Amino acid sequence: MQKNAKAISGLFLLVIVIYQCIWHLALPIVLLRLWWKGRKEPHYRKNILERLGFYPKRDFKDAIWIHAVSVGETRASVQIIEQLIAKGYRVLLTHTTPTGRKTGAELFKKNIAQGQVLQTYIPYDFCWPIGRFLRHFKPKKGLMMETEIWPSILFFARKKVPIYLINGRLSLKSSLSFAKFGGLSKTLFGLFEKVLAQTQSDAEHYQLFDVQNCQVTGNLKFDVLLAPEQIQQGQRWKAKLKYRQVICLASSREGEEKIVIQAWQQLKTTPKPILLIVPRHLTRLVDIEKLLHQENITYGKRSQVGISDLIDEDIFIGDTMGEMGIYLSVADYVIMGGTLMGTGGQNLIEPISIGKPVILGPSTYNFKDISLAAVAAGIATQMKQSNPEQLVIELHRHMAQLFHDPQRIDAMSMLCADYAQQHKGATQKTMQYLEMN
């Protein structure tokens, strides 16, 4: 089945056996942790048996299996899944997180109802859950999105189903981590049928591990269209604000709201721009509201207003799932979450694709190539400071400049749209290399 798989060494087999033992010993802790996470996100306590390889009796064999960990990967898979369905394939869509599963359920509601898509959790990465999964579904091909490298899945599927890594992303930091394991990592990467990388530098990182069948296909996220109705709603919202500037802090992580709020507070403009805060994880809403109370800042929340209502607070929290299109389209520019506190950044392609310039913090290793290219293209600005106090000063300077120079925002917005258009086409290239055209 595997055209490119390398011989499995005795050392690799020994490591796989040890890995299975560790998983069996750790399973009670893993399940307890899953239950504990369910305190804040109750959906973690649902469908637990799927993670152990137990599924309802239903004939869904010979489908194309796509694994999309969470929200970002699920959204990136949309065009691929739509094309597969158009060609008559059924799609088995697996997730790791409840938010990814919920996103998939919303995006493919019609296809799920028609029996074209089936969702489930991916099994835990050891022998018997994987074995049950493969026997139950017998997928034609497995497509892992972006950074998913599961040793047991690759090992136990190697003679049953070809596994491809698509929209592959491997940062220098991650490649150095894999390099510590020498030949073991080379064997592991060799278990992929093909690796379809986002960029040339990603491909070069994979080739460090002797991956021979590696192609650069571009980033699938450039082909993803945000919901048109959400963009229109955001534009209607923006029109009601007349000449009020809106800044969106998108997909913020812990500690980032404080930095942005402090920079925003120092603006000596009247009125201040509206600051729209959209956290990466809604479980952090309590912490964000606590911070605002400490700063004696009044705020509004999306869950408390209709889309036709006028925002009358200077700070507004996007506390709903699945409405990022609204939040991004109402903004004049976006501060990209995940880039301020060393967590590597979140997806900046979404705002760029709808013409929104981006301010990046210093930490962009998860999206290194696109971040560098966006800065070089004049559609993003990257801050260099890493100290929080210095970041506040630098961010305040950028905010003040953009407030007083709206023509610059307009020019960057036009460049964003052109840049996004030039980088479309990854879906067709991926389908071609998967031999599904």
C-alpha positions in Angstrom: 0.0 0.0 0.0 2.7 2.5 1.0 4.8 3.3 -2.0 7.3 5.4 -0.1 7.5 3.8 3.3 10.9 3.0 4.5 11.9 -0.3 6.2 10.9 -0.4 9.8 13.9 -0.8 12.1 14.0 -2.9 15.2 14.6 0.3 17.2 11.5 1.9 15.8 9.4 -1.2 16.6 10.8 -1.1 20.1 9.8 2.5 20.5 6.3 1.8 19.2 5.9 -1.0 21.7 7.1 1.3 24.5 4.7 4.0 23.3 1.8 1.6 23.5 2.7 0.7 27.0 2.9 4.4 28.0 -0.5 5.0 26.5 -2.1 2.1 28.4 -0.6 3.3 31.7 -1.6 6.9 31.0 -5.2 6.1 29.8 -6.9 6.6 33.2 -5.1 10.0 33.6 -6.1 11.0 30.0 -9.7 10.1 30.7 -9.7 12.0 34.0 -8.2 15.0 32.3 -10.9 14.8 29.6 -13.6 14.8 32.3 -11.9 17.7 34.1 -11.8 19.8 30.9 -15.5 19.1 30.7 -16.1 21.4 33.7 -15.7 24.4 31.4 -16.5 22.8 28.1 -19.2 20.1 28.7 -18.9 18.8 25.2 -15.6 17.1 26.2 -17.7 14.7 28.2 -19.7 13.6 25.2 -18.9 10.8 22.7 -16.0 9.7 24.8 -16.3 6.1 23.5 -15.5 7.4 20.0 -12.0 8.3 21.3 -11.6 4.6 22.3 -12.7 3.3 19.0 -16.4 2.4 19.7 -18.9 3.8 17.2 -22.6 3.3 16.5 -23.4 0.7 13.9 -23.6 2.5 10.6 -22.3 1.7 7.2 -19.8 4.4 6.3 -16.9 2.4 4.8 -14.7 3.4 1.9 -14.9 7.1 2.6 -12.1 9.6 2.4 -10.9 10.3 5.9 -9.9 13.9 6.8 -8.6 14.7 10.2 -9.0 18.3 11.3 -8.0 18.9 14.9 -9.9 22.0 15.7 -11.6 25.1 14.3 -8.8 26.4 12.0 -8.1 23.0 10.4 -11.8 22.3 10.0 -12.4 25.6 8.2 -9.3 25.0 6.0 -10.7 21.7 4.9 -14.0 23.2 3.5 -13.0 23.5 -0.2 -11.3 20.0 -0.2 -14.4 18.4 1.3 -16.7 20.2 -1.1 -14.7 19.0 -4.1 -14.6 15.5 -2.8 -18.3 15.4 -2.4 -18.8 16.9 -5.9 -16.7 14.0 -7.2 -19.0 11.4 -5.5 -16.9 10.6 -2.4 -18.2 10.4 1.1 -16.0 12.1 3.8 -15.3 10.9 7.3 -14.3 14.0 9.2 -12.5 13.5 12.5 -11.7 16.0 15.2 -9.8 16.3 18.5 -11.7 19.2 20.1 -15.4 19.8 20.6 -15.0 23.3 19.0 -13.7 21.7 15.9 -16.5 19.2 15.8 -19.1 22.0 16.4 -17.6 24.1 13.6 -17.7 21.1 11.2 -21.3 20.4 12.2 -22.2 24.0 11.3 -20.2 24.1 8.0 -21.4 20.7 6.7 -24.9 20.6 8.2 -26.6 19.9 4.8 -23.9 17.3 3.8 -24.3 15.5 7.2 -28.0 15.3 6.8 -27.6 13.9 3.3 -25.2 11.2 4.5 -22.2 12.7 2.6 -20.2 13.6 5.7 -19.9 11.8 9.0 -18.2 13.3 12.0 -16.5 11.5 14.9 -13.5 12.0 17.2 -10.2 10.6 16.2 -9.3 7.6 18.3 -6.6 7.9 20.9 -3.2 7.1 19.5 -2.6 3.5 20.5 -3.2 0.1 19.1 -6.7 -1.1 19.9 -8.7 2.2 19.5 -6.9 2.7 16.1 -7.5 -0.9 15.1 -11.2 -0.6 15.9 -11.4 2.7 14.0 -9.7 1.2 10.9 -11.8 -2.0 10.9 -15.0 -0.1 11.4 -14.6 2.6 8.7 -12.0 1.0 6.3 -11.3 4.5 4.7 -9.9 4.7 1.2 -7.4 7.4 2.1 -6.4 9.4 5.2 -5.7 13.1 4.9 -4.1 14.7 8.0 -4.3 18.5 8.1 -1.3 20.7 8.8 0.8 19.4 11.7 -0.8 16.1 12.6 1.8 13.4 13.1 0.4 10.5 15.1 3.0 7.6 15.5 0.5 4.8 16.2 -1.9 5.9 13.5 0.8 6.0 10.9 2.3 2.7 12.0 -0.8 0.7 12.2 -2.4 2.2 9.1 0.7 1.7 6.9 -0.6 -1.6 5.3 -4.3 -0.7 5.3 -4.7 2.8 4.2 -2.4 5.4 2.6 -2.0 8.5 4.9 -1.3 11.9 3.3 -0.2 15.1 5.2 -2.0 18.0 3.4 -1.6 21.7 4.0 1.5 20.6 5.8 3.3 23.1 8.1 6.5 22.4 9.9 8.2 25.3 11.6 12.0 25.4 12.2 11.3 25.1 15.9 9.3 21.9 15.4 11.8 20.5 12.9 14.6 20.9 15.4 12.5 19.1 18.0 12.0 16.1 15.6 15.7 16.2 14.7 16.6 15.2 18.2 15.2 11.8 17.5 17.3 11.2 14.4 16.5 8.2 12.4 13.3 7.6 14.3 11.8 10.8 13.0 12.9 9.9 9.4 11.1 6.6 9.7 8.0 8.3 11.1 7.8 10.9 8.3 8.5 8.1 5.8 5.2 6.5 6.7 3.3 9.3 4.9 2.3 8.4 1.4 2.9 12.1 0.4 3.5 15.4 2.2 1.8 18.4 0.6 3.4 21.4 2.1 2.2 25.0 2.4 5.5 26.7 1.5 8.9 26.0 0.1 10.5 26.4 3.6 8.0 23.9 5.0 9.0 21.5 2.3 12.6 22.0 3.0 12.0 21.2 6.7 10.2 18.0 5.8 13.0 17.1 3.4 15.5 17.2 6.3 13.9 13.9 7.3 14.4 12.4 3.9 10.8 12.9 2.8 11.1 12.2 -0.9 7.5 12.6 -2.0 6.9 16.2 -1.0 5.2 18.9 -3.0 4.5 22.5 -2.4 0.8 23.2 -2.9 0.2 26.5 -1.2 -2.0 27.3 1.8 -5.6 26.0 1.7 -6.7 28.8 3.9 -6.4 31.3 1.0 -9.2 29.3 -0.7 -11.5 29.5 2.3 -14.4 31.9 1.9 -15.7 33.5 5.0 -19.5 33.3 5.1 -20.8 36.1 2.7 -23.8 36.8 5.0 -21.5 37.4 7.9 -19.3 39.8 5.9 -22.4 41.7 4.8 -23.7 41.8 8.4 -20.3 43.2 9.6 -20.4 45.8 6.8 -23.9 46.9 7.8 -22.7 47.2 11.4 -19.7 49.2 10.3 -21.9 51.6 8.3 -23.9 52.4 11.4 -20.7 53.5 13.2 -20.2 56.1 10.5 -16.7 57.4 10.9 -15.8 55.6 14.1 -12.6 53.5 13.7 -12.8 49.8 14.8 -9.8 47.7 15.9 -10.3 44.0 16.2 -8.1 41.9 18.5 -8.7 38.5 16.9 -8.1 35.1 18.5 -6.5 36.6 21.6 -4.6 34.5 24.1 -3.9 34.9 27.8 -2.2 38.1 28.7 -2.7 39.8 25.3 -5.9 41.7 26.1 -4.1 43.5 28.9 -1.3 44.7 26.5 -3.8 45.9 23.9 -6.1 47.6 26.3 -3.3 49.5 27.9 -2.1 50.7 24.5 -5.6 51.6 23.5 -6.1 53.6 26.8 -3.1 55.8 26.0 -4.7 57.0 22.8 -5.5 60.7 23.2 -8.2 60.7 20.5 -11.9 61.6 20.8 -13.6 59.4 20.4 -11.3 56.5 20.8 -11.5 53.7 18.3 -13.9 50.9 19.3 -11.8 48.0 20.5 -13.4 44.6 19.6 -11.9 41.7 21.6 -12.5 38.2 20.2 -10.8 35.6 22.4 -9.4 32.4 21.0 -11.1 30.4 23.7 -14.5 31.4 25.1 -13.6 29.7 28.4 -11.4 32.8 29.0 -14.4 35.3 29.0 -14.5 35.4 32.8 -10.8 36.4 32.9 -11.3 39.1 30.3 -14.3 40.6 32.0 -12.4 40.5 35.4 -9.6 42.5 33.7 -12.1 45.1 32.4 -13.7 45.5 35.8 -10.3 46.0 37.4 -9.6 48.8 34.9 -13.1 50.3 35.5 -13.9 50.0 31.8 -17.5 49.5 30.7 -18.0 47.1 27.8 -20.6 45.4 25.7 -20.9 41.8 24.5 -22.1 40.4 21.2 -24.4 38.0 23.0 -26.3 40.9 24.4 -27.0 42.8 21.3 -28.6 42.1 17.9 -26.7 42.7 14.7 -29.0 45.6 13.9 -28.2 47.4 17.2 -25.6 50.2 17.4 -22.6 49.5 19.5 -22.4 52.2 22.2 -19.5 51.0 24.2 -15.8 51.7 23.5 -14.9 48.1 24.2 -16.9 45.2 22.8 -16.4 41.5 23.4 -17.0 39.0 20.6 -18.3 36.2 22.9 -20.0 34.0 20.3 -18.7 31.1 18.3 -18.7 31.0 14.5 -19.0 34.7 13.8 -15.4 35.6 13.1 -16.5 36.9 9.6 -18.7 39.6 11.3 -15.9 40.6 13.7 -13.3 40.9 11.0 -15.4 42.7 8.5 -16.5 45.4 10.9 -12.9 46.2 11.7 -10.6 48.8 10.0 -7.6 46.7 10.9 -6.8 43.6 13.0 -4.3 42.9 15.8 -3.5 39.2 15.4 -3.9 37.2 18.6 -1.3 34.6 19.6 1.6 36.9 18.4 2.1 39.0 21.5 2.9 36.5 24.2 5.2 33.9 22.6 2.5 31.4 21.4 3.4 31.5 17.7 0.4 33.3 16.3 -3.0 32.6 14.9 -4.3 32.5 11.3 -3.7 35.9 9.7 -5.0 34.8 6.3 -8.6 35.3 7.2 -8.4 39.0 7.8 -6.1 39.5 4.8 -8.5 37.6 2.6 -11.2 40.2 3.2 -8.9 43.2 2.9 -8.0 43.9 6.5 -4.4 45.0 7.3 -2.8 43.2 10.3 -0.6 44.2 13.2 1.6 41.3 14.4 3.4 40.8 17.6 7.0 39.3 17.6 5.8 35.7 18.0 4.8 34.3 14.6 6.6 30.9 14.3 3.3 29.1 13.6 2.8 31.3 10.5 6.4 32.4 9.8 6.4 32.4 6.0 3.0 34.1 5.6 3.9 36.6 8.3 7.2 37.6 6.6 5.6 37.7 3.2 2.7 39.9 4.5 5.1 42.3 6.1 7.2 42.4 2.8 4.0 43.0 0.8 3.0 46.0 3.0 -0.2 44.4 4.3 1.1 43.7 7.8 3.2 45.5 10.4 5.2 43.4 12.9 6.3 44.7 16.3 9.8 43.8 17.4 9.5 44.3 21.2 9.0 41.2 23.4 8.8 42.9 26.8 5.1 43.5 27.6 5.7 47.1 28.7 7.7 47.9 25.6 5.0 46.2 23.5 2.4 48.5 24.9 4.5 51.5 23.9 5.1 50.2 20.4 1.5 49.1 19.8 0.2 52.5 21.0 2.5 54.1 18.4 1.0 52.0 15.6 -2.5 52.6 16.8 -2.0 56.4 16.9 -0.4 56.4 13.4 -3.3 54.4 11.9 -5.9 56.6 13.6 -4.4 59.8 12.1 -3.7 58.2 8.6 -6.8 56.4 7.5 -5.6 56.6 3.9 -2.8 54.3 4.8 -5.4 51.7 6.0 -7.3 52.1 2.7 -4.1 51.5 0.7 -3.1 48.5 2.7 -6.6 47.1 2.4 -6.3 47.2 -1.4 -3.0 45.4 -1.2 -4.5 42.7 1.0 -7.2 41.8 -1.5 -4.7 41.6 -4.3 -2.3 39.5 -2.3 -5.0 37.0 -1.3 -6.2 36.6 -4.9 -2.6 35.9 -6.0 -2.3 33.1 -3.5 -5.5 31.1 -4.2 -5.4 27.7 -5.9 -4.0 25.4 -3.2 -7.2 23.3 -3.3 -6.8 22.3 -7.0 -3.1 21.5 -6.5 -3.9 19.4 -3.5 -6.6 17.5 -5.4 -4.2 16.9 -8.2 -1.4 15.5 -6.1 -4.0 13.3 -4.3 -4.9 12.0 -7.7 -8.5 12.9 -7.3 -9.0 15.2 -10.3 
